């Protein structure tokens, strides 16, 4: 009798089952079953395989070094805020949530968007994605991103809080790591270079979402509930046809108010970051300027 007969070779799914059994013994949290059930649904339905296939055959719609990339990036208020407020420094010099954690957020949405459209994205598709409010929807509402009608405006304060976050304790950090390992066992039958890079980027997105959960709940540390919320949100993004949100609900322009002249009827719309105090109260025509929220 061979050793293989005595000790049969285990599949990655078998290792996942073993890791899950150990996890449930250490962590008594009802969210574990819910998250694993959602994960298995994505795997059994073939959605995860389709998403990974999109990643494996990805054709960048806009060259990274092109001027168009910069131009499209500026369409996203969320991206501009993240770039201005999160540091891009390698560990151990950076914060827990840094620009790298955010960096893969939009590319991940591009993959899901491409999967929804069942084709490679074009530059116009990417522009629609960045001009839409899908990013803000997810960041501020997480797994409920598809249920809201009015999306609040993000501010620099959100990202300042984000970069100050820490793990609540080692147990929470270990929970996150163990769930990442279980997901990897279940999703990837073989973990090659391509699968490994996809998984690493996905983990950064998930960490960013966990941070968003903590900030949204006015916490300065990421706890177990934030970790589970991140997984629920990630899986909700993957299974949702976000093309309907991107193409159907363009971002509403936020009004920052107007300076209106009573004499000539002219007006100036304030831009983000501008205040009425930054301007004279006298119009070019000599008339008096008054601030109004709407006209």
Buried (B, 14 or more C-beta within 10 A) or exposed (E): EEEEEEEEEEEBEEBBBEBBEEBEEEBEBEBBEBBBEBBEEBBEEEBBEBBBEBBEEBEEBBEEEEEEBEEBBEBBBBBBBBBEBBEEEEEEEBBBBBBBBBBBBBBBBBBBBBBBBEEEBEBEBBBBBBBBBBBBBBBBBBBEBBEEEEBEEBEEEBBEBBBBBBBBEEEBBBBBEBBBBBBBBBBBEEBEEEBEEBBEBBBBBBBBBBBBBBBBEEBEBBBBBBBBBBBBBBBBBBBBEBBEBBBEBEBEEEEBBBBBBEEEEBBBEBEEEBEBEEEEEEBEEEBEBBBEEEE
